[in-house]
């Protein structure tokens, strides 16, 4: 069973504000784009993934991610993250109605295709399922079987919110790359320790050189 992944990318100029202690305003948009590029490239390399739909209104992000092979879906204006994900899932389902759908964070620069495949294989056992982030508070992936609404509840304490919504929490070992999202400088260091994709590695190297 192959999946459609829905990946939300907010306007790059507004992305990753919590990384201000690590990257300044001039660097953060490029860093956020690198995260998304490495995430999408790894997702498209996963044999369990049929396609990736990126929900964004950012022209640069849309252009760069389309070049990797992602489909681009315009976001719902002013609707926020969950509305964007629901919209992206609806668009995906209109094209592939029998395909399971999963929302995947765009800030997983260490993502490994094999680990993503393990998570998606586990998710096929349930109508809805989710994977908590490395911090144990948020969510990095929310999956829905064919015919089931995605019903995203991302945001503060999304792990608890998704569990309360009836989604099954996936408890898997050795899928660290699918859990390690990046919001803070500490998160970025953890992702670098796992081994990030080439675009993130390049931007991070410039950060380290500038900080010397």
VENKALIN-V905050 format. One record per residue. NEAR is the number of other ideal C-beta (glycine too) atoms within 8 Angstrom. Layout:
near:NEAR
near:NEAR
//
This chain:
near:5
near:7
near:13
near:16
near:13
near:17
near:17
near:15
near:14
near:9
near:9
near:13
near:5
near:6
near:11
near:12
near:7
near:6
near:14
near:9
near:5
near:8
near:9
near:6
near:5
near:5
near:11
near:14
near:10
near:9
near:15
near:14
near:13
near:14
near:15
near:15
near:13
near:17
near:17
near:16
near:10
near:14
near:15
near:12
near:6
near:12
near:5
near:10
near:14
near:7
near:11
near:14
near:15
near:18
near:14
near:15
near:8
near:10
near:6
near:8
near:14
near:12
near:8
near:10
near:15
near:11
near:6
near:10
near:7
near:13
near:8
near:10
near:13
near:6
near:11
near:7
near:5
near:4
near:9
near:6
near:10
near:11
near:9
near:13
near:16
near:11
near:13
near:14
near:14
near:8
near:10
near:15
near:11
near:6
near:6
near:9
near:7
near:4
near:12
near:13
near:14
near:14
near:17
near:12
near:13
near:13
near:12
near:17
near:14
near:14
near:14
near:9
near:11
near:7
near:13
near:17
near:11
near:11
near:14
near:15
near:8
near:10
near:13
near:9
near:5
near:10
near:6
near:15
near:14
near:15
near:14
near:11
near:14
near:9
near:5
near:6
near:8
near:11
near:13
near:13
near:13
near:15
near:15
near:13
near:10
near:7
near:3
near:8
near:4
near:13
near:9
near:11
near:9
near:11
near:8
near:3
near:8
near:12
near:14
near:7
near:10
near:13
near:9
near:6
near:9
near:4
near:12
near:7
near:11
near:10
near:3
near:9
near:3
near:6
near:12
near:10
near:12
near:14
near:11
near:15
near:12
near:13
near:8
near:10
near:8
near:6
near:12
near:12
near:8
near:10
near:13
near:11
near:6
near:10
near:5
near:11
near:14
near:6
near:11
near:14
near:10
near:9
near:12
near:12
near:8
near:9
near:12
near:8
near:7
near:6
near:5
near:4
//
